[in-house]
Amino acid sequence: MATSTTDIVSKLWNLCTLLREDGVSYLQYVTELTYLLFLKMLKEQGREGLLAKGCRWGELTSRSGIDQLDRYREMLLALGKSQNRTVRQIYENAGSTIKQPKNLAILVEAFESLDWFSNEREHLGDLYEGLLERTATEKRAGAGQYFTPRPLVVAMVACIRPQAGELVQDPAAGTGGFLIEADRFVKARTDNLFDLKSEQQGFQRQHAFYGMELVDETRRLALMNLLLHDIEGDVRAGDTLSPLGAQLPQADVILTNPPFGTKAGGGKPSRDDFTFPTSNKQLAFTEHVYRGLKPGGRAAVVVPDNVLFEDNVGREIRTDLMDKCDLHTVLRLPTGIFYAPGVKTNVLFFTRGATDKGNTKATWFFDMRANMPAFGKRTPFTHEHFADFLKAFGDDGYGKAKRKDQGEEGRFRRFTREAIKERNDNLDVVWLKDDSHTDAEDLPEPEVVLAQIREKLEGALAAVAELEGGL
């Protein structure tokens, strides 16, 4: 993120104290900023034609006091009924949390005084992404549940290598980070789409990127984020594990970090197209992903450790995945990189086969967890930490680049399908001794330990629910 963008994010974030006086949470604050930022940015981009004349930024700057606040509330209602689909979706059921006219006046004045067009800043969308990231780092924000660390997003997209003309899906879209990075990857290789024909450009901007998001406020942030990056993405409202998820078109590429844990109430997905119904959300999302790919389509999906080793339905889903797809790479991620502390995660990279049997011949495992620093606020996780993995993965989005097994002392190893089958299709493969956190001073923080206990308990409860369901 450019320095000027960082400065603007910091200035906007500092205004949060104003709305805190109105009893507004961090996430509500960013949602409130979304309403105002959208109006201001469309003005700065010369795109106010998307808005009805009575709903533009000048309506706020020309008023003051209670008149300004009343007009702002009227604009939110009107924008929620806009003729433009994306605008209507962003402002649907919108309501202001601002109670004091003076606070709105200060925010409007702050937007007016910021330097929006510094030559050092690439895009207004970068500003919004920075604001979302700042929200996710605040424990009280509740945003960490859907915000994936940017270095991980960039690395996953770099491996999968989305191409112009491909349909890219995120069934747990969050704030749209994977879709935007996929768009950025394509634009960087097509001269910002100018190398494409007019019809192809239209496809990229209006149809290439889509997904689903369960939480209405999060979906609102995603739609705003996409539009500021010149993407009219179709992020639908709903539960991917319901019949709505089955309506998502099959994709050439799926990139996602699904929610962890068990389905509320221990219930199973209501999808009638799932062969292996389970209350474990990450297992259910894994099944959605490999079923949602076109033949030859490829995916990268973040999963917690239990997806690698859970028995019963977990094993059945892994076996089905390795039959229907070429599970060519498993990346074991370090701990501490997510805002939920202590979560141990991996990335599965796979390609859907032309047939549904015997597609995985061997799987490569990269251990990025053993003997790594304890990442957190004191040791930030950066793009540089992925350098060795990206080199080992290679430049083929299907995992077919020439690779070298680094042996028992290395981080990258190949295991045949037969060897995995001998492990009862358990993918929790570990060979490196981890000596990185043996001192007492390196013990995890208490909240990390609690998170690990919670994860194990949820897994145990899910297993019990599966057993009870089979009785």
N, C-alpha and C positions, 0 to 999 in steps of 0.2 A: 504494500500500500504506500503510495507516495506521501511525502511529508505533509504537503498541504492538505491532503485528504485526512491524514491522522489529526492534524490540527483542528479541522472542522469537526471531526467526530468528537474530539475532546471538548470543544466548545459546546456542542449540542448536548453532550453527556452531562456537562456541568450544570446545564439548565434543569437537569432532573430534580435538583433540590427544590425547585419551584413547585413542581407537581407533587413532590413528596409531601409538601405542606397541604395539598388537597387530598391526601390519603391515597395516592396513586402508586401502584407497584411498578417495578422496573419494566416488566413486560407490558403492562398497560401504558407506561410512558412511551415505549417504542411504538406501540400501536397508535397512540395519540400523535406522535411525531410523523407516523406514516401518513395520516390524513393531511397534515400541513406540508410535509415534504413533497408529497405527490403534486399538490397544487403549485408549490413554488418551483419545483423542478420542471414541470411542464411549461411553465412560463419561461424559465431560463433556456429550455431546449426549443422554444418556439413551437410547441405542440399543443397549445391551449384549444385548438380546434376540436380536440377530443371531448371538451367540456362544454356544457350549455353556457351561454353568455353570463347568466347570473350566478355562476358557480366557479368563477375564476379568482386568482390570487388578488387582483385589484379590489374585489369586493371586501376583503379584509383590511387592506392598507388604507382604504378610503373611509374607514369607520373607526370608532373608539368607544371605550367604556362598555356599558351593558348592551348598546346597540351593536357593537362588534361581536360580542359573545352570542347574542341572539341570532345575528345573521349567520354566524359560523354554524350554529346548530341547525338552522334552516337549510344551509348548504349541504350538510351531511345527509339530511333526509332526502334532498333532491338528488344528490349524487348517487344515493342508493337505488334510485329509479332511473338512472341514466340510460340513454339509448345505446351507448357503447357498452358492449358485454363485459369487457375487462374492468372498466370504470365502475360499472354496476356491481361486479363481484367484489371489488376492493372495498366499496362503501356499503355493501349490503348489511343491514341491521346495525350500521355504525351509530355510535352515540359518544358524545364527549364526556370525559371524566373531569374536565376543567370546571371548577365552581366559581372561581374568582376572576372577574374581567381583567384585573391587572396582570394575572398570570398569562392569559392569552395574549395580551398586548405586548408583554415582554418577549414571548416566543416569536410573535410576528415580527417585532423589531429586530430580534436576533437573526432571523432568516434574512431580513432585508440587508443587514449590515455585513453578512459573511461574504468572503471573496469566493464566488462560485466558479470562476473560470481562470484559475491559475494554470499557466502552461505546464506545471509539473504534474498536474492531475490528469489521469487518463479518461475517466468516465464518472459521471454522477452516480452510476450504479455502484461503483467501488465505495463511495461514501456510505451508501446504505448497507452494504455488506459489512463494512467496518462497524457500523452502529449495531448491527445484529450480533456480530462477534463480541462486541463489548458487553452486550446484554447477557450473552451466554456465560461470560466469565464471572458474572455476579451470582453468588450462591442463592440470593433471594429472588433471582429473576425467574426461576423455573424454566429457563430456556435451554439449559444444558441437555435436557432430555431429547431434543431434536437437533441440536447443533453439532455437526461433525467437524473436528479440527481441520482447518483448511489444508495443511500439508498432506493429510491423509486423502482428502478429496482430490487434490491435484495429482497425487501419485496413482490413485485408482484409475482416474481418467487417462493419465499418460500411458498406463498399461493397456487399457481396453481400446484406446485410440478410435473414438467415434469418428465417422466419416460423413461428409455431406450426403444428404439423401436418405440417411438412416433415421428410423424412429427410435427415440431415446426415452425410456420410461424410468420414473422413480415412484414406486408404489407406496413409499413412506416419505413424501416429498419434503416435509419440514419447511424450511424457508427457501428451498429451491437451489441449494448450493451445488448439488451434483449436476442438475440441468444447466445451470449457468456456466459451470466449469467445462461441461461438454460443449456448449455453444462457443465458449472462448477457444477451446482446442480446435474446433472446426474453422472458426474465423481466422485464427493465426495461420492456417494452412491454405486459406483461400483468399488472401488479401482482403480480409474483412468482408467476405462473400462476393467481392467484385470480380473474382475469377469465374463465378457461376453465372449461368444464364438467368434472365429475369424470373422465369417460372421457378427455377431452383432456389433463388433467393427468397421468393415468396414462401416456398415450402419450409425453408429453414426458419424463417421468422414467425410463421403462423401455425405450422403443423408438426415440426420435428420433435418438439419437447412436450412431454405430458406426464401425468401421474395422478396421485390421489393423496389427500391429507385429511386425517380424522378431525383435528382440532380447528374450528372455524377461524380463530384469531391467527393461528399459525399459517393457515391457508391464505389469509389476507396478506400477511407479510410476504409469503412466497409470490403471490400475484404481483405485488408492488415491486419486489426484487426483480422478477422476470421482465416486467414492462420497462423498468429503468435500464435494463440491458438490451432493450429493443427486441424482446421476445414476447410474443403473444401466446404464451404457453397455456395448455389446457390442464390446469391443476384442479381436479374434481374434488368436491367435498364428499367424504364418506369413509367407510371402513373397508379397506382392501380385503379383509378376511370375511366380508359379507358378500352376498351375490353381486353387489356393485363392483367389487374387485374383478369378478369374472368378466365384466363388460369392458375392461380396459383392453384395447387392441394389442395383439401380440407385437413384440418389439424386436428390433435388431440388436439393441443394447439396453441392458438394465443395470443401473447403478443405484445402490441404496444402502442405507443404514437403518434397518427396521427397529421398532421398539423392542425392548427386552422384557422378560417377565411372562406371567401367565395372563390369559384373557380374564377380564373382570368376572368375578363370580365363579371362576374355574370352568366356564362354558367353553365349548368348542366352536370353531368357525362355522358360520352358517352357509358356507360354500358347498354346493352339492356336486362340484366338480373335483373335490379333493379326494384322493384315494386313501390318505392317511390323516383323518381328522384328529386334532390334538389341541389342548388348551394352551400349549406352549407357543407363544406368539412367534418367537424367532424360528422355530421349526416350521410353523404354518407359513410364514413369509418365505422361507427357503423353498417350500413346495410351490408357492405362487410364482416365485422368480423363474425356476427352471421350466415350469409349465407355461409361463408367459412369454418365453422366447420363441421366435421363429426358428425353423431348422437352420443351423449355421449361425444363429444369434449368440451373442456372448454377454457374460454378466460378471460383475464384481459386487459381492454382498458382504457386509460386515455382520459377523455373528459372534456371540459369546462362546466361551470354551465348551459349555455343556452341549452345544450342537455337534461338536466333534466326537463326543463320547457317550451321550445319553443312549440308554438301551431301549428295547421295545420299539415304539413308534419312531424314536430318534434313529435307531439303526435301520429301520425300514426305509425312512426318507433318505438317509445317506446312500443306501444301496440303490434305491430308485434313481437318485441323482447321478450316481456313477454309471448307471445303465443308460439313462437317457442323454447324459451329457459327458463331455470330456472334462473331468475335474482335473485340470492340468497343474494348478498351483494353489497352495495354501500358505498364506502369510500370517505368521504368529506375531501379533502386535505387542509392543511394550505396554506395561501397566502405567496408569497415571496420565494418559493422553486425552482421556475423556473427562468432561466436567463432572460426571458421576464418578466419585473416587473408587479405586479398587477394582473396577470392571476389567476383566481379562477378555480380550477380543482377538478376532482373526478376520482375515479377508479370504473368501473363497472366490477363485477365478475359474469360470467354466464356460464351455461352448456347447450349445445344443446340437445333438447329432442329427443326421439325416434319417436314422432309424432310432428305435427306442431300446436297443440292447447292445451291451458290450462296448460302449463308447470310451470309457476310461481304461487306458492301457497302463498308464503310470501317472503318479502324482508327485510333483516337486514341492518340497517343504522348505520355506525360508524362515529360520528362527531369528526374529528381530527382538526377542524378549530376554533371552539369557544374557547375563553380563552386560546389561544396558543400564544407563543411569535411572534413578528414580525420578521420572518426569513429573513436573508440577509447576507451580509458580516460580520456584527457585531455579528449576532447570527446565526451561521451555522446550517444547517439541517443535522442531523446525524442518523445513524442506530438505536440509542437508542430511538429516538422519535417514532419508530414503535412498541416498545415492547408491549404496552397495546393492540394495534390493533391485532398484531399477536397472542397474547394469547386469545383474544376474538374470532378471526376467527377460530382458531383450526387447527388441523393437517390433515384435509381432503381436498384434492384439489378440491372437488366438493361442498364444503360448507356444508357438512352434519355432521360435528362434533357437539357434544352436546354444546349448547349455552345458555346463560342466558340473558334475557332482564334486563337491568340495570335501567329501569324506567326513569322518567322525569329528574332526577338529574344526570343520568349517560350518557355515550357517546354511548352506544350500545343499539339499540332498534329494535324491530320486528314489522313490519306492514304487515297485511294480504293483499292479492291481492284485496279483496273487499274494504278495506280501501283506497287503492291506486286508485281503480276504482272510488270511490267517489270523489277523487281529480282530476278527469278527466285525470288520468294517469300522473299527475304531480309528478315527483320524487324529487322535490326541497323541501325535508322534513327537517324542522328545529324545534327544541324544546328547545335547550339550549340558554339562554340569554348570549350574548357575551359582557363581561365587560372588555375585555383585552386592548382595545385601545380607551379609552375615554378622556384621557388627550391630551391637544393641542400638547405637545411634542411628542406624539405617533402617530400623524397624518401621513398618508402615504407621501412618497416623491412625488414631483411634477410629476416625470415620471410615478409613479404608478397610480396617479389620471388620467393622460393622457391615460395610457394604458386601464384603466377601461372605460373611455369615448369612446375610440376607439372600444373596445369590444362591448359596447352597440350599437354604431352606425352601426357597421358591422352586428349585429344581426337584427337591424331595417331595414337596406337595404336589407338583405336577405329575410326578411318577405315581404317587398314590391315587391321584384322580384318574390316570390312565388305567390303573389296575382295577379300580372300582367300576370304571366304565365297561370293562371287559367281563365283569361278573354277571 
